[in-house]
C-alpha cells in the first residue's frame, strides 16, 4: 500500500523537496539548532525567541503546511518547538516543569484562512509540540481570536499591521491555566511583531501574563 501511494502521491521532504521521505535528516538538523533571541520592530513587552531565521527548511515547511496542505509537517515543526522549549528551560529563560506548569497559546487565525487550509497549522504544530513534551501535561489553550475587520497582513507595512490589528485580537481566559503557569505564545513566523504584541496585550487584559513568544522563523 505504501508503494502504491508513493506512485500516486510521491513522497518528498517538506523542507528541501528531496524524494523518498516526508522529512529528511538534513532538514531535521536545521530545525534542531538552539533558539535565538529576537528583537522585533514592534515591542511585544516580553522576550521573543525563534527556532531560527525564516529561510531554508523552516520557510519551505511553513509555506507547505499553510499553503500546500502538508498537514504531516506539523510533527517536525512541533518537534522543533518542543526542542526549543527544552533548551530555553535549560538556559533558565523558562521555568522548569518542577516549578511551573506550561500553557501554550497558539496565535489567532482568520476563520476563512483556516477553512481554506483544512485546519489551523499553528494549532496543529503546537499540539504536536505538547505531545513531544510528554509526560509533562502541557496545556494548549485556544484563547485568542480575530475580531471583525482584520485583513490579510501580507504586503502591509509595520504601521499598517499595527493599525490592522489594533483592538481586534480578542482573548478569553484560558480555562485550564493558573496564575503560576509559564505561558508561551506561539506563531509560525514573526514579521514585525504586530500579532505577537497585540496578542500579549489581549491576554494581559484577561489576567494572563505571557512569559515568552516563540516562533519557527523570523522574516
C-alpha positions as CSV (number, residue, x, y, z in Angstrom):
1,X,0.0,0.0,0.0
2,X,2.9,2.4,0.8
3,X,4.5,1.8,-2.6
4,X,1.1,2.3,-4.3
5,X,0.6,5.6,-2.5
6,X,4.1,6.7,-3.4
7,X,3.2,6.2,-7.1
8,X,0.0,8.3,-6.8
9,X,1.4,10.9,-4.4
10,X,5.2,10.7,-4.4
11,X,6.7,11.5,-1.0
12,X,9.0,14.5,-0.9
13,X,10.7,16.3,2.0
14,X,8.7,19.3,3.1
15,X,11.9,21.2,3.8
16,X,14.0,20.6,0.7
17,X,11.9,18.6,-1.7
18,X,14.2,15.6,-1.8
19,X,12.2,12.5,-2.9
20,X,11.5,9.4,-0.8
21,X,10.8,10.9,2.6
22,X,8.4,13.3,4.1
23,X,11.1,15.0,6.2
24,X,14.8,14.3,5.7
25,X,17.6,14.1,8.3
26,X,19.3,17.2,6.8
27,X,16.2,19.4,7.4
28,X,15.6,17.9,10.8
29,X,19.1,19.1,11.7
30,X,18.3,22.6,10.5
31,X,15.3,22.7,12.9
32,X,17.3,21.3,15.9
33,X,19.5,24.3,16.4
34,X,19.4,26.4,19.6
35,X,16.7,29.1,19.8
36,X,17.8,32.7,19.1
37,X,16.7,35.9,20.8
38,X,14.7,38.2,18.5
39,X,14.2,42.0,18.7
40,X,11.1,42.6,16.6
41,X,10.3,46.1,15.2
42,X,7.2,46.3,17.3
43,X,7.9,45.7,21.0
44,X,5.9,42.8,22.5
45,X,6.8,43.6,26.0
46,X,8.1,40.0,26.6
47,X,11.2,38.1,25.4
48,X,10.9,36.8,21.8
49,X,12.6,33.6,20.6
50,X,12.8,31.9,17.3
51,X,13.8,28.4,16.2
52,X,15.8,30.2,13.5
53,X,15.7,32.6,10.6
54,X,12.8,32.3,8.2
55,X,14.8,30.5,5.5
56,X,15.8,27.1,4.1
57,X,13.8,24.2,5.6
58,X,11.9,26.4,8.1
59,X,10.5,28.7,5.4
60,X,9.7,25.8,3.0
61,X,8.0,23.8,5.7
62,X,5.8,26.7,6.9
63,X,4.7,27.5,3.4
64,X,4.0,23.9,2.6
65,X,2.0,23.5,5.8
66,X,0.0,26.7,5.3
67,X,-0.5,26.8,1.5
68,X,0.0,23.3,0.2
69,X,-1.9,21.2,2.6
70,X,1.1,19.4,4.1
71,X,-0.5,18.6,7.5
72,X,2.1,16.0,8.2
73,X,4.7,18.8,8.7
74,X,3.0,19.7,12.0
75,X,5.1,16.9,13.5
76,X,8.6,18.1,12.6
77,X,7.6,21.7,13.3
78,X,6.1,20.7,16.6
79,X,9.2,18.8,17.4
80,X,11.3,21.9,16.7
81,X,9.1,23.9,19.1
82,X,9.3,21.3,21.8
83,X,13.1,21.2,21.4
84,X,13.3,25.0,21.7
85,X,11.2,24.9,24.9
86,X,13.6,22.3,26.4
87,X,16.6,24.4,25.5
88,X,15.0,27.6,26.9
89,X,14.4,25.8,30.1
90,X,18.0,24.6,30.2
91,X,19.2,28.2,29.7
92,X,16.9,29.4,32.5
93,X,14.8,31.5,30.2
94,X,11.6,29.5,31.0
95,X,10.7,27.9,34.3
96,X,11.3,24.1,34.5
97,X,8.3,21.9,34.9
98,X,9.2,21.3,38.6
99,X,8.4,25.0,39.3
100,X,5.6,25.8,37.0
101,X,3.1,24.2,34.6
102,X,3.3,25.1,30.9
103,X,0.5,26.7,29.0
104,X,0.9,27.3,25.2
105,X,-1.3,29.7,23.4
106,X,-1.3,29.5,19.6
107,X,-1.6,32.6,17.5
108,X,-5.1,33.6,16.3
109,X,-6.0,32.8,12.8
110,X,-8.7,34.1,10.4
111,X,-11.5,31.6,10.1
112,X,-11.6,31.8,6.3
113,X,-7.9,31.0,6.1
114,X,-8.2,28.1,8.5
115,X,-11.1,26.6,6.4
116,X,-9.1,27.1,3.2
117,X,-6.1,25.2,4.7
118,X,-8.1,22.4,6.1
119,X,-7.4,23.5,9.7
120,X,-5.1,25.8,11.7
121,X,-1.4,24.8,11.0
122,X,-0.1,26.7,14.1
123,X,-2.6,24.9,16.4
124,X,-1.6,21.6,14.8
125,X,2.1,22.1,15.4
126,X,1.5,23.4,19.0
127,X,-0.4,20.2,19.7
128,X,2.4,18.1,18.3
129,X,4.9,20.0,20.5
130,X,2.8,19.3,23.5
131,X,2.9,15.6,22.7
132,X,6.6,15.7,22.3
133,X,7.0,17.2,25.8
134,X,5.2,14.3,27.4
135,X,5.0,13.0,30.1
136,X,4.6,16.6,31.1
137,X,1.0,17.7,30.9
138,X,1.2,20.8,28.6
139,X,-2.0,22.9,28.3
140,X,-2.8,24.1,24.8
141,X,-5.3,26.9,25.1
142,X,-7.1,28.4,22.1
143,X,-7.6,31.7,23.9
144,X,-7.1,34.1,21.0
145,X,-9.3,35.0,18.0
146,X,-9.5,37.8,15.5
147,X,-12.4,40.3,15.6
148,X,-14.2,41.6,12.6
149,X,-12.3,43.7,10.1
150,X,-8.9,42.1,10.3
151,X,-7.3,41.9,6.8
152,X,-4.6,39.6,5.5
153,X,-1.3,41.1,6.6
154,X,0.7,40.1,3.6
155,X,2.2,43.2,2.0
156,X,1.3,45.5,4.8
157,X,3.9,47.8,6.4
158,X,4.7,47.6,10.1
159,X,2.5,50.7,10.8
160,X,-0.4,49.2,8.7
161,X,-0.1,45.9,10.5
162,X,-0.5,47.6,13.9
163,X,-3.5,49.5,12.6
164,X,-5.0,46.4,11.2
165,X,-4.8,44.5,14.5
166,X,-5.4,47.3,17.0
167,X,-8.2,46.3,19.3
168,X,-9.1,43.3,17.0
169,X,-7.4,40.5,18.8
170,X,-9.8,39.0,21.4
171,X,-8.8,36.9,24.3
172,X,-10.8,34.6,26.6
173,X,-9.4,33.5,29.9
174,X,-7.8,30.0,29.3
175,X,-9.9,27.5,31.3
176,X,-7.0,25.3,32.4
177,X,-4.4,28.0,33.1
178,X,-3.5,29.0,36.6
179,X,-1.6,32.1,37.5
180,X,1.6,30.2,38.4
181,X,1.8,28.7,34.9
182,X,4.6,29.6,32.5
183,X,2.7,30.9,29.4
184,X,4.2,30.9,25.9
185,X,2.6,32.5,22.9
186,X,3.5,30.6,19.7
187,X,3.3,31.6,16.0
188,X,4.9,30.2,12.8
189,X,6.6,33.4,11.5
190,X,7.3,36.7,13.1
191,X,7.5,39.6,10.6
192,X,7.1,42.9,12.5
193,X,5.8,41.6,15.9
194,X,2.4,43.2,15.5
195,X,0.4,40.0,16.0
196,X,2.5,38.9,19.0
197,X,2.3,42.3,20.6
198,X,-1.4,42.6,20.2
199,X,-1.9,39.0,21.4
200,X,0.2,39.6,24.5
201,X,-1.8,42.8,25.2
202,X,-5.1,41.0,24.8
203,X,-4.1,38.2,27.1
204,X,-2.9,40.6,29.7
205,X,-6.4,42.2,29.5
206,X,-8.0,38.9,30.8
207,X,-5.4,38.4,33.5
208,X,-2.9,36.1,31.7
209,X,0.8,37.1,31.8
210,X,2.8,35.9,28.8
211,X,6.3,34.8,29.7
212,X,7.7,34.5,26.2
213,X,6.9,34.5,22.5
214,X,8.2,31.5,20.4
215,X,8.1,31.3,16.6
216,X,9.5,29.0,14.0
217,X,11.2,31.7,12.0
218,X,11.7,35.4,11.6
219,X,11.1,37.0,8.2
